Amino acid sequence: MDIRRLVGKNFARLRKARSLTQEQISDRSGFSQQYLSGLEKGHRNPTVITLFELANCLETTPDEFLRDIKSDTKTDISPPPINLSTVE
């Protein structure tokens, strides 16, 4: 999944979990409802500042937009550790 779709999916999930509409987030954040709709659809490429501002509106942290959700559980999307014994 590309990063824009992941952010959009997580934004929608977090917004719905708080029973908020795109219009309510628009009022709180200053971003247009059209922008938020495009974000949820994965059509927008938000900046770090945008993610920070939206996270504040949703009372979460920006990293929540980047989490890979599988079976409704949070998973760490950091790369696996490097095995130094195999590195030349």
Biopython code that builds the backbone (N, CA, C, O; Angstrom):
import numpy as np
from Bio.PDB.StructureBuilder import StructureBuilder

atoms = [
    (1, "MET", "N", (0.854, -1.169, 0.000)),
    (1, "MET", "CA", (0.000, 0.000, 0.000)),
    (1, "MET", "C", (0.903, 1.237, 0.000)),
    (1, "MET", "O", (1.870, 1.313, 0.757)),
    (2, "ASP", "N", (0.574, 2.193, -0.853)),
    (2, "ASP", "CA", (1.414, 3.397, -0.860)),
    (2, "ASP", "C", (1.093, 4.269, 0.349)),
    (2, "ASP", "O", (0.044, 4.116, 0.974)),
    (3, "ILE", "N", (1.984, 5.165, 0.664)),
    (3, "ILE", "CA", (1.908, 5.954, 1.896)),
    (3, "ILE", "C", (0.681, 6.854, 1.915)),
    (3, "ILE", "O", (0.079, 7.041, 2.972)),
    (4, "ARG", "N", (0.293, 7.418, 0.774)),
    (4, "ARG", "CA", (-0.891, 8.287, 0.746)),
    (4, "ARG", "C", (-2.149, 7.515, 1.103)),
    (4, "ARG", "O", (-2.999, 8.010, 1.843)),
    (5, "ARG", "N", (-2.270, 6.300, 0.575)),
    (5, "ARG", "CA", (-3.442, 5.473, 0.903)),
    (5, "ARG", "C", (-3.422, 5.057, 2.365)),
    (5, "ARG", "O", (-4.469, 5.022, 3.012)),
    (6, "LEU", "N", (-2.246, 4.742, 2.892)),
    (6, "LEU", "CA", (-2.119, 4.358, 4.294)),
    (6, "LEU", "C", (-2.537, 5.515, 5.207)),
    (6, "LEU", "O", (-3.299, 5.317, 6.153)),
    (7, "VAL", "N", (-2.041, 6.709, 4.924)),
    (7, "VAL", "CA", (-2.408, 7.887, 5.719)),
    (7, "VAL", "C", (-3.924, 8.120, 5.632)),
    (7, "VAL", "O", (-4.574, 8.369, 6.648)),
    (8, "GLY", "N", (-4.471, 8.039, 4.441)),
    (8, "GLY", "CA", (-5.908, 8.260, 4.260)),
    (8, "GLY", "C", (-6.754, 7.245, 5.008)),
    (8, "GLY", "O", (-7.745, 7.598, 5.646)),
    (9, "LYS", "N", (-6.360, 5.997, 4.927)),
    (9, "LYS", "CA", (-7.091, 4.935, 5.622)),
    (9, "LYS", "C", (-7.043, 5.147, 7.136)),
    (9, "LYS", "O", (-8.053, 4.998, 7.824)),
    (10, "ASN", "N", (-5.877, 5.492, 7.640)),
    (10, "ASN", "CA", (-5.735, 5.725, 9.077)),
    (10, "ASN", "C", (-6.466, 6.987, 9.521)),
    (10, "ASN", "O", (-7.064, 7.008, 10.596)),
    (11, "PHE", "N", (-6.425, 8.033, 8.709)),
    (11, "PHE", "CA", (-7.162, 9.243, 9.050)),
    (11, "PHE", "C", (-8.647, 8.926, 9.162)),
    (11, "PHE", "O", (-9.293, 9.326, 10.131)),
    (12, "ALA", "N", (-9.192, 8.218, 8.190)),
    (12, "ALA", "CA", (-10.618, 7.858, 8.221)),
    (12, "ALA", "C", (-10.938, 6.992, 9.445)),
    (12, "ALA", "O", (-11.954, 7.198, 10.110)),
    (13, "ARG", "N", (-10.074, 6.035, 9.732)),
    (13, "ARG", "CA", (-10.282, 5.140, 10.879)),
    (13, "ARG", "C", (-10.310, 5.930, 12.182)),
    (13, "ARG", "O", (-11.201, 5.744, 13.010)),
    (14, "LEU", "N", (-9.334, 6.809, 12.358)),
    (14, "LEU", "CA", (-9.253, 7.600, 13.580)),
    (14, "LEU", "C", (-10.425, 8.574, 13.707)),
    (14, "LEU", "O", (-10.970, 8.761, 14.795)),
    (15, "ARG", "N", (-10.803, 9.184, 12.603)),
    (15, "ARG", "CA", (-11.919, 10.133, 12.602)),
    (15, "ARG", "C", (-13.222, 9.425, 12.977)),
    (15, "ARG", "O", (-13.981, 9.910, 13.815)),
    (16, "LYS", "N", (-13.470, 8.284, 12.354)),
    (16, "LYS", "CA", (-14.701, 7.532, 12.627)),
    (16, "LYS", "C", (-14.714, 6.971, 14.047)),
    (16, "LYS", "O", (-15.770, 6.907, 14.675)),
    (17, "ALA", "N", (-13.564, 6.568, 14.552)),
    (17, "ALA", "CA", (-13.482, 6.039, 15.917)),
    (17, "ALA", "C", (-13.885, 7.101, 16.935)),
    (17, "ALA", "O", (-14.311, 6.775, 18.043)),
    (18, "ARG", "N", (-13.750, 8.365, 16.561)),
    (18, "ARG", "CA", (-14.110, 9.466, 17.452)),
    (18, "ARG", "C", (-15.478, 10.041, 17.102)),
    (18, "ARG", "O", (-15.889, 11.073, 17.633)),
    (19, "SER", "N", (-16.175, 9.353, 16.195)),
    (19, "SER", "CA", (-17.520, 9.767, 15.760)),
    (19, "SER", "C", (-17.543, 11.204, 15.252)),
    (19, "SER", "O", (-18.452, 11.973, 15.565)),
    (20, "LEU", "N", (-16.525, 11.553, 14.460)),
    (20, "LEU", "CA", (-16.434, 12.893, 13.884)),
    (20, "LEU", "C", (-16.651, 12.820, 12.377)),
    (20, "LEU", "O", (-16.265, 11.848, 11.727)),
    (21, "THR", "N", (-17.270, 13.858, 11.835)),
    (21, "THR", "CA", (-17.443, 13.949, 10.392)),
    (21, "THR", "C", (-16.270, 14.726, 9.795)),
    (21, "THR", "O", (-15.522, 15.395, 10.508)),
    (22, "GLN", "N", (-16.129, 14.624, 8.484)),
    (22, "GLN", "CA", (-15.110, 15.424, 7.810)),
    (22, "GLN", "C", (-15.389, 16.909, 8.027)),
    (22, "GLN", "O", (-14.458, 17.701, 8.173)),
    (23, "GLU", "N", (-16.645, 17.283, 8.050)),
    (23, "GLU", "CA", (-17.007, 18.683, 8.260)),
    (23, "GLU", "C", (-16.575, 19.161, 9.650)),
    (23, "GLU", "O", (-16.088, 20.283, 9.795)),
    (24, "GLN", "N", (-16.749, 18.331, 10.655)),
    (24, "GLN", "CA", (-16.317, 18.709, 12.003)),
    (24, "GLN", "C", (-14.796, 18.871, 12.069)),
    (24, "GLN", "O", (-14.294, 19.798, 12.705)),
    (25, "ILE", "N", (-14.071, 17.973, 11.415)),
    (25, "ILE", "CA", (-12.609, 18.098, 11.374)),
    (25, "ILE", "C", (-12.224, 19.350, 10.594)),
    (25, "ILE", "O", (-11.277, 20.046, 10.959)),
    (26, "SER", "N", (-12.951, 19.632, 9.533)),
    (26, "SER", "CA", (-12.695, 20.845, 8.754)),
    (26, "SER", "C", (-12.844, 22.087, 9.625)),
    (26, "SER", "O", (-12.005, 22.987, 9.584)),
    (27, "ASP", "N", (-13.908, 22.131, 10.408)),
    (27, "ASP", "CA", (-14.135, 23.277, 11.302)),
    (27, "ASP", "C", (-13.020, 23.415, 12.333)),
    (27, "ASP", "O", (-12.596, 24.525, 12.653)),
    (28, "ARG", "N", (-12.551, 22.293, 12.846)),
    (28, "ARG", "CA", (-11.505, 22.310, 13.882)),
    (28, "ARG", "C", (-10.127, 22.636, 13.319)),
    (28, "ARG", "O", (-9.324, 23.308, 13.966)),
    (29, "SER", "N", (-9.861, 22.149, 12.098)),
    (29, "SER", "CA", (-8.503, 22.225, 11.559)),
    (29, "SER", "C", (-8.267, 23.380, 10.592)),
    (29, "SER", "O", (-7.142, 23.856, 10.443)),
    (30, "GLY", "N", (-9.326, 23.820, 9.943)),
    (30, "GLY", "CA", (-9.170, 24.845, 8.913)),
    (30, "GLY", "C", (-8.930, 24.266, 7.523)),
    (30, "GLY", "O", (-8.899, 25.009, 6.543)),
    (31, "PHE", "N", (-8.760, 22.944, 7.425)),
    (31, "PHE", "CA", (-8.640, 22.303, 6.119)),
    (31, "PHE", "C", (-10.038, 22.114, 5.550)),
    (31, "PHE", "O", (-10.980, 21.824, 6.288)),
    (32, "SER", "N", (-10.174, 22.278, 4.243)),
    (32, "SER", "CA", (-11.498, 22.142, 3.640)),
    (32, "SER", "C", (-11.977, 20.697, 3.692)),
    (32, "SER", "O", (-11.181, 19.759, 3.750)),
    (33, "GLN", "N", (-13.288, 20.543, 3.671)),
    (33, "GLN", "CA", (-13.869, 19.200, 3.646)),
    (33, "GLN", "C", (-13.433, 18.473, 2.378)),
    (33, "GLN", "O", (-13.234, 17.258, 2.401)),
    (34, "GLN", "N", (-13.286, 19.196, 1.283)),
    (34, "GLN", "CA", (-12.833, 18.589, 0.030)),
    (34, "GLN", "C", (-11.410, 18.062, 0.168)),
    (34, "GLN", "O", (-11.091, 16.988, -0.343)),
    (35, "TYR", "N", (-10.549, 18.817, 0.860)),
    (35, "TYR", "CA", (-9.180, 18.353, 1.085)),
    (35, "TYR", "C", (-9.190, 17.077, 1.916)),
    (35, "TYR", "O", (-8.491, 16.116, 1.598)),
    (36, "LEU", "N", (-9.988, 17.073, 2.984)),
    (36, "LEU", "CA", (-10.046, 15.903, 3.870)),
    (36, "LEU", "C", (-10.597, 14.677, 3.139)),
    (36, "LEU", "O", (-10.141, 13.557, 3.368)),
    (37, "SER", "N", (-11.571, 14.891, 2.268)),
    (37, "SER", "CA", (-12.102, 13.791, 1.466)),
    (37, "SER", "C", (-11.014, 13.223, 0.560)),
    (37, "SER", "O", (-10.857, 12.006, 0.458)),
    (38, "GLY", "N", (-10.266, 14.104, -0.095)),
    (38, "GLY", "CA", (-9.166, 13.664, -0.949)),
    (38, "GLY", "C", (-8.083, 12.943, -0.163)),
    (38, "GLY", "O", (-7.478, 11.988, -0.649)),
    (39, "LEU", "N", (-7.846, 13.410, 1.059)),
    (39, "LEU", "CA", (-6.866, 12.765, 1.932)),
    (39, "LEU", "C", (-7.297, 11.338, 2.247)),
    (39, "LEU", "O", (-6.499, 10.406, 2.145)),
    (40, "GLU", "N", (-8.563, 11.170, 2.630)),
    (40, "GLU", "CA", (-9.067, 9.830, 2.963)),
    (40, "GLU", "C", (-9.017, 8.890, 1.770)),
    (40, "GLU", "O", (-8.818, 7.687, 1.937)),
    (41, "LYS", "N", (-9.192, 9.419, 0.587)),
    (41, "LYS", "CA", (-9.165, 8.596, -0.627)),
    (41, "LYS", "C", (-7.741, 8.301, -1.098)),
    (41, "LYS", "O", (-7.546, 7.552, -2.055)),
    (42, "GLY", "N", (-6.747, 8.890, -0.427)),
    (42, "GLY", "CA", (-5.364, 8.668, -0.819)),
    (42, "GLY", "C", (-4.923, 9.506, -1.997)),
    (42, "GLY", "O", (-3.929, 9.191, -2.651)),
    (43, "HIS", "N", (-5.662, 10.582, -2.274)),
    (43, "HIS", "CA", (-5.336, 11.458, -3.404)),
    (43, "HIS", "C", (-4.461, 12.632, -3.012)),
    (43, "HIS", "O", (-3.976, 13.362, -3.877)),
    (44, "ARG", "N", (-4.254, 12.822, -1.729)),
    (44, "ARG", "CA", (-3.466, 13.960, -1.238)),
    (44, "ARG", "C", (-2.141, 13.483, -0.667)),
    (44, "ARG", "O", (-2.014, 12.352, -0.197)),
    (45, "ASN", "N", (-1.166, 14.366, -0.718)),
    (45, "ASN", "CA", (0.153, 14.080, -0.175)),
    (45, "ASN", "C", (0.412, 15.077, 0.955)),
    (45, "ASN", "O", (1.032, 16.118, 0.736)),
    (46, "PRO", "N", (-0.066, 14.759, 2.171)),
    (46, "PRO", "CA", (0.015, 15.734, 3.254)),
    (46, "PRO", "C", (1.442, 15.975, 3.733)),
    (46, "PRO", "O", (2.293, 15.088, 3.682)),
    (47, "THR", "N", (1.676, 17.185, 4.194)),
    (47, "THR", "CA", (2.978, 17.521, 4.778)),
    (47, "THR", "C", (3.024, 17.032, 6.221)),
    (47, "THR", "O", (2.005, 16.636, 6.788)),
    (48, "VAL", "N", (4.198, 17.064, 6.794)),
    (48, "VAL", "CA", (4.356, 16.706, 8.203)),
    (48, "VAL", "C", (3.543, 17.674, 9.064)),
    (48, "VAL", "O", (2.934, 17.264, 10.052)),
    (49, "ILE", "N", (3.531, 18.927, 8.702)),
    (49, "ILE", "CA", (2.766, 19.921, 9.451)),
    (49, "ILE", "C", (1.276, 19.605, 9.397)),
    (49, "ILE", "O", (0.580, 19.708, 10.408)),
    (50, "THR", "N", (0.787, 19.223, 8.226)),
    (50, "THR", "CA", (-0.620, 18.836, 8.086)),
    (50, "THR", "C", (-0.939, 17.653, 8.992)),
    (50, "THR", "O", (-1.954, 17.662, 9.688)),
    (51, "LEU", "N", (-0.081, 16.637, 8.987)),
    (51, "LEU", "CA", (-0.309, 15.470, 9.840)),
    (51, "LEU", "C", (-0.313, 15.867, 11.309)),
    (51, "LEU", "O", (-1.120, 15.358, 12.087)),
    (52, "PHE", "N", (0.569, 16.759, 11.689)),
    (52, "PHE", "CA", (0.630, 17.228, 13.071)),
    (52, "PHE", "C", (-0.667, 17.939, 13.448)),
    (52, "PHE", "O", (-1.230, 17.677, 14.512)),
    (53, "GLU", "N", (-1.143, 18.831, 12.589)),
    (53, "GLU", "CA", (-2.364, 19.583, 12.870)),
    (53, "GLU", "C", (-3.585, 18.670, 12.928)),
    (53, "GLU", "O", (-4.442, 18.837, 13.796)),
    (54, "LEU", "N", (-3.673, 17.710, 12.015)),
    (54, "LEU", "CA", (-4.803, 16.774, 12.035)),
    (54, "LEU", "C", (-4.739, 15.863, 13.255)),
    (54, "LEU", "O", (-5.769, 15.534, 13.844)),
    (55, "ALA", "N", (-3.544, 15.462, 13.628)),
    (55, "ALA", "CA", (-3.385, 14.637, 14.830)),
    (55, "ALA", "C", (-3.876, 15.395, 16.058)),
    (55, "ALA", "O", (-4.531, 14.813, 16.922)),
    (56, "ASN", "N", (-3.568, 16.684, 16.143)),
    (56, "ASN", "CA", (-4.055, 17.495, 17.261)),
    (56, "ASN", "C", (-5.577, 17.529, 17.288)),
    (56, "ASN", "O", (-6.182, 17.438, 18.356)),
    (57, "CYS", "N", (-6.196, 17.660, 16.123)),
    (57, "CYS", "CA", (-7.660, 17.679, 16.041)),
    (57, "CYS", "C", (-8.276, 16.355, 16.494)),
    (57, "CYS", "O", (-9.368, 16.325, 17.061)),
    (58, "LEU", "N", (-7.561, 15.272, 16.236)),
    (58, "LEU", "CA", (-8.056, 13.943, 16.587)),
    (58, "LEU", "C", (-7.522, 13.463, 17.938)),
    (58, "LEU", "O", (-7.769, 12.328, 18.345)),
    (59, "GLU", "N", (-6.793, 14.332, 18.622)),
    (59, "GLU", "CA", (-6.218, 14.013, 19.926)),
    (59, "GLU", "C", (-5.397, 12.724, 19.887)),
    (59, "GLU", "O", (-5.575, 11.810, 20.693)),
    (60, "THR", "N", (-4.493, 12.700, 18.912)),
    (60, "THR", "CA", (-3.588, 11.566, 18.739)),
    (60, "THR", "C", (-2.220, 12.111, 18.350)),
    (60, "THR", "O", (-1.968, 13.311, 18.463)),
    (61, "THR", "N", (-1.350, 11.240, 17.897)),
    (61, "THR", "CA", (-0.022, 11.655, 17.465)),
    (61, "THR", "C", (0.123, 11.417, 15.965)),
    (61, "THR", "O", (-0.538, 10.535, 15.416)),
    (62, "PRO", "N", (0.981, 12.191, 15.294)),
    (62, "PRO", "CA", (1.134, 12.047, 13.844)),
    (62, "PRO", "C", (1.530, 10.644, 13.391)),
    (62, "PRO", "O", (1.169, 10.226, 12.291)),
    (63, "ASP", "N", (2.272, 9.909, 14.230)),
    (63, "ASP", "CA", (2.700, 8.567, 13.813)),
    (63, "ASP", "C", (1.530, 7.613, 13.641)),
    (63, "ASP", "O", (1.670, 6.592, 12.968)),
    (64, "GLU", "N", (0.378, 7.917, 14.230)),
    (64, "GLU", "CA", (-0.799, 7.047, 14.068)),
    (64, "GLU", "C", (-1.255, 6.981, 12.611)),
    (64, "GLU", "O", (-1.856, 5.989, 12.197)),
    (65, "PHE", "N", (-0.975, 8.027, 11.831)),
    (65, "PHE", "CA", (-1.362, 8.037, 10.420)),
    (65, "PHE", "C", (-0.480, 7.111, 9.581)),
    (65, "PHE", "O", (-0.829, 6.769, 8.451)),
    (66, "LEU", "N", (0.659, 6.709, 10.138)),
    (66, "LEU", "CA", (1.619, 5.900, 9.387)),
    (66, "LEU", "C", (1.642, 4.444, 9.820)),
    (66, "LEU", "O", (2.449, 3.661, 9.319)),
    (67, "ARG", "N", (0.774, 4.077, 10.738)),
    (67, "ARG", "CA", (0.744, 2.700, 11.231)),
    (67, "ARG", "C", (0.080, 1.778, 10.219)),
    (67, "ARG", "O", (-0.936, 2.115, 9.611)),
    (68, "ASP", "N", (0.676, 0.619, 10.058)),
    (68, "ASP", "CA", (0.113, -0.402, 9.191)),
    (68, "ASP", "C", (-0.854, -1.220, 10.041)),
    (68, "ASP", "O", (-0.441, -1.929, 10.959)),
    (69, "ILE", "N", (-2.129, -1.116, 9.732)),
    (69, "ILE", "CA", (-3.146, -1.785, 10.529)),
    (69, "ILE", "C", (-3.488, -3.130, 9.877)),
    (69, "ILE", "O", (-3.850, -3.194, 8.702)),
    (70, "LYS", "N", (-3.366, -4.181, 10.656)),
    (70, "LYS", "CA", (-3.717, -5.526, 10.189)),
    (70, "LYS", "C", (-4.612, -6.152, 11.233)),
    (70, "LYS", "O", (-4.242, -6.236, 12.404)),
    (71, "SER", "N", (-5.766, -6.583, 10.827)),
    (71, "SER", "CA", (-6.739, -7.215, 11.720)),
    (71, "SER", "C", (-7.063, -6.326, 12.914)),
    (71, "SER", "O", (-7.223, -6.808, 14.036)),
    (72, "ASP", "N", (-7.160, -5.003, 12.657)),
    (72, "ASP", "CA", (-7.522, -4.037, 13.691)),
    (72, "ASP", "C", (-6.565, -4.003, 14.873)),
    (72, "ASP", "O", (-6.967, -3.637, 15.977)),
    (73, "THR", "N", (-5.312, -4.378, 14.664)),
    (73, "THR", "CA", (-4.322, -4.258, 15.733)),
    (73, "THR", "C", (-3.188, -3.389, 15.247)),
    (73, "THR", "O", (-2.892, -3.351, 14.053)),
    (74, "LYS", "N", (-2.559, -2.695, 16.161)),
    (74, "LYS", "CA", (-1.422, -1.851, 15.804)),
    (74, "LYS", "C", (-0.196, -2.728, 15.623)),
    (74, "LYS", "O", (0.060, -3.637, 16.412)),
    (75, "THR", "N", (0.548, -2.442, 14.582)),
    (75, "THR", "CA", (1.796, -3.151, 14.363)),
    (75, "THR", "C", (2.902, -2.146, 14.138)),
    (75, "THR", "O", (2.674, -1.053, 13.620)),
    (76, "ASP", "N", (4.068, -2.516, 14.521)),
    (76, "ASP", "CA", (5.233, -1.652, 14.327)),
    (76, "ASP", "C", (5.671, -1.778, 12.880)),
    (76, "ASP", "O", (5.940, -2.884, 12.411)),
    (77, "ILE", "N", (5.748, -0.656, 12.161)),
    (77, "ILE", "CA", (6.143, -0.707, 10.755)),
    (77, "ILE", "C", (7.612, -0.370, 10.560)),
    (77, "ILE", "O", (8.062, -0.130, 9.439)),
    (78, "SER", "N", (8.355, -0.354, 11.663)),
    (78, "SER", "CA", (9.783, -0.089, 11.526)),
    (78, "SER", "C", (10.455, -1.290, 10.872)),
    (78, "SER", "O", (9.973, -2.415, 11.006)),
    (79, "PRO", "N", (11.564, -1.064, 10.165)),
    (79, "PRO", "CA", (12.234, -2.173, 9.501)),
    (79, "PRO", "C", (12.802, -3.160, 10.522)),
    (79, "PRO", "O", (13.087, -2.788, 11.661)),
    (80, "PRO", "N", (12.964, -4.416, 10.110)),
    (80, "PRO", "CA", (13.527, -5.388, 11.044)),
    (80, "PRO", "C", (14.970, -5.024, 11.387)),
    (80, "PRO", "O", (15.644, -4.353, 10.606)),
    (81, "PRO", "N", (15.443, -5.462, 12.546)),
    (81, "PRO", "CA", (16.831, -5.134, 12.915)),
    (81, "PRO", "C", (17.820, -5.775, 11.944)),
    (81, "PRO", "O", (17.550, -6.821, 11.353)),
    (82, "ILE", "N", (18.936, -5.140, 11.799)),
    (82, "ILE", "CA", (20.001, -5.655, 10.933)),
    (82, "ILE", "C", (20.826, -6.661, 11.733)),
    (82, "ILE", "O", (21.251, -6.397, 12.858)),
    (83, "ASN", "N", (21.034, -7.803, 11.124)),
    (83, "ASN", "CA", (21.878, -8.812, 11.736)),
    (83, "ASN", "C", (23.323, -8.476, 11.360)),
    (83, "ASN", "O", (23.744, -8.700, 10.226)),
    (84, "LEU", "N", (24.072, -7.940, 12.314)),
    (84, "LEU", "CA", (25.428, -7.464, 12.030)),
    (84, "LEU", "C", (26.385, -8.600, 11.662)),
    (84, "LEU", "O", (27.415, -8.355, 11.034)),
    (85, "SER", "N", (26.068, -9.802, 12.031)),
    (85, "SER", "CA", (26.959, -10.926, 11.704)),
    (85, "SER", "C", (26.928, -11.248, 10.203)),
    (85, "SER", "O", (27.825, -11.915, 9.688)),
    (86, "THR", "N", (25.877, -10.764, 9.502)),
    (86, "THR", "CA", (25.789, -11.043, 8.060)),
    (86, "THR", "C", (26.211, -9.845, 7.207)),
    (86, "THR", "O", (26.246, -9.945, 5.980)),
    (87, "VAL", "N", (26.529, -8.724, 7.837)),
    (87, "VAL", "CA", (26.929, -7.512, 7.122)),
    (87, "VAL", "C", (28.428, -7.520, 6.903)),
    (87, "VAL", "O", (29.192, -7.741, 7.843)),
    (88, "GLU", "N", (28.860, -7.281, 5.667)),
    (88, "GLU", "CA", (30.294, -7.274, 5.386)),
    (88, "GLU", "C", (30.897, -5.918, 5.593)),
    (88, "GLU", "O", (32.099, -5.741, 5.398)),
]
sb = StructureBuilder()
sb.init_structure("model")
sb.init_model(0)
sb.init_chain("A")
sb.init_seg("    ")
for serial, (resi, resn, name, xyz) in enumerate(atoms, 1):
    if name == "N":
        sb.init_residue(resn, " ", resi, " ")
    sb.init_atom(name, np.array(xyz, "f"), 0.0, 1.0, " ", f" {name:<3s}", serial, name[0])
structure = sb.get_structure()
